[in-house]
Amino acid sequence: MADILLPTNTIVHPDKDRFLHEENPFEAMMARFDRAAELLDLEPGIYKVLRNPEKTIIVSIPVMMDSGEVEVFTGIRCIYNTSRGPAKGGIRFDKNVSLDEVKALAAWMTWKCAVVNIPFGGAKGGVICDPLQMSIGELERVTRRYTTGIIATLGPDSDVPAPDVNTNERVMAWLMDTYSMRVGHTVNAVTTGKPVAMGGSLGRREATGRGCMITTREALTHLGMSMKGATVVVQGFGNVGSIAAELMQDEGCKVVAISDRTGGWYSPKGIDVKHAIKYVEENKTLEGYNVGEPVSNEAILELECDVLVPAALENVITTKNASRIKAKVVCEGANGPTSAGADTILDEKGIFVIPDILANAGGVTVSYFEWVQNRGGYYWSEQVVNERLKEIMVNSFAEVLKLSRLHRVNMRTASYMLSISRVSMVHKLRGIYA
Ligand code: GLU
């Protein structure tokens, strides 16, 4: 085990553009949790249980780099809560991963699975490394050694990872293979987000972006607006942002600005998203895309539009810029893009926020479908996957909206209330094992 070198109450990210040091992600999660717990009048015992992760594993990952030198990375897996089922949540590879971030993301996974009512608990994993500077071979060795380090928690009935920031189908294939080699037979339900050729689900890759599109469509309908001609700004052009933008465009929206970590492009006439996706396939990033005007990752958030989709990283909408957000709807494709302090400002401005645990729950919903298909050994068509995803997203949106009107709270608080009540109900039913 590595030394616990990460302080728990401070942000360790040195990257000032990403994290404005307003609050750390765990505090951001807790602020919302506390508010919902208060409104639900949550029992003090259950409150204490739900404020803490069940288990956190920190491992050292020694890896032989291509240079012949040994590098040691730190890997984390946090199992936040398993009362409703196996722990579920992605693994991210990023130089800014911290213990507090992983804990917050694991808690968010717990609430996310509960809000869409799929039978999973919540977990998250992270490896502190810079995957953009690493070769394929180095990434494979990191993945296999990390998998081995956390193998005691993994399993289709205990902890089921998936892709997240900077991880993908290939990483899940290595993880599944490492686990299968260790247990002596192929276990494809140990992870989701795998390549379709080895038990991945059709529609999984698009599922998070599709969920964003569906919840945005529901929000616009609720507000008496239409997808046709609605202007959309998307920050983050990875798996979530690019697909959300493409599907919203297919529904008639006009995508006026997109960005990735190299910066963004703004064109009031509209950007051809399919063309931009092709450009990124060929050039890796949006650098040099040259369609419309260049726009920074900060300025893109403040553009005039109907729908803003922050689909990159945490803490990009904070008390420092929330008053300048002009969108009518914010669809949180990323996990934790808005700080708790910024929530109030967005509310005061009358902005309708579809919170992360609802907006981006399409990914884990189709992960659930993948796990069901693996365990049943029977595979569904893409049409069936998409229909079932739509049903869950539309119903969940309606449930949250109903609760938000009933209690006169925003959609975020209503989502937390719904999910915390579901998780706490199971805790009550199961009781405390002594
Ligand atoms: N990483 C995704 C998320 O944050 C997907 C998790 C999963 O499918 O388990 O929701």
Residues whose N, C-alpha, C, O or C-beta is under 5 A from the ligand:
A	BS01	LIG	K88 G89 G90 V160 P161 A162 P163 D164 N360 G363 V364 S367
